[in-house]
Amino acid sequence: MQVRPGFAVAGAGPVWPKCRPGYARGILLPALQRAVSRPRTPLYGAFTQTFTAQLGALFTDDPPRRGAGRLDEALRRALPG
């Protein structure tokens, strides 16, 4: 199998270790090994999907209150209570 320099083969680690940042082995690798998934509430997905879909309007609407109002309405529809 041909692999381009700097790319990894599954399970083989980096092809060219010299391309790795200096902090990768001593800082990044241990941090990733200790990392745990953050808790995910039942509403996390609904909030994230709704927020992401409405986010652009907050930056493109003039005035931004219009986008904020639509975000508020969309979140009220997506989330209970």
N, C-alpha and C positions, 0 to 999 in steps of 0.2 A: 504494500500500500504506500503510495506517495503522500508525504506530509510536508506542507510548507514550513519553513523555519519559523519558530515562534509559536507554532500551534501544537496542541497536545493530542495524543492518541488516548482514547479512553483507557484509564487505568495505568497508563505508562508514565504519567507526569509530563512536564514540559519537555519538548524536544531539545531546546537550546536553553539550558539553565542560565547562561550569561544574559539572556534577554529578560530574565525575571528582575523586578525591582529589588533593591538591596534589602528592603524591609520585609520582603515576602516570607522568608523562612522564619525569622525571629519574632515578627509581630503579626503579620497577616495570617499565616497558617495557624498559629495557636489560637488566635481570635476566632477563626472559622471553625476550628475543632471544638471550641467551648460554646459556640453559638447555639441558641435554642430558639425554636419558633415562638413568636409572641402569641399570646392567647388570642383567639379569634371568637368574637361573640357571634351569636346567630344573626345579628343585624349588620355585621361588618361588611359583608358583600353587598347588601342593598345600599348601604350608605356610600360605599366606595364607587359603585357603578353610577349612582345618581349624581354624586358630587363631580365625578369625572366628566359625565355627560354635560353638566351645566357649567363647568369651570370656565370654558372659553368666553362665555357671555360676560363674565365678571370683568374681563379685560378688553372686550370689544364694544360693549354697550356704552352709550353716552346718553344719560348718566349711568354710572355703574349700578346705581340702586335698582334699575330695571332688571339687570341680570341677577342681582341679589334677591330680588323679589321672586323671580322664577325659580331660583335655587331653593328658596324657602318653601314655595308651593310644591315643588317636585319632592323635596325631602318629606314634607307632610304627607304626601300621597304614598311614598315608598315605605315610610316607617310608621309603626303603630304608635298610638298615643301621642 
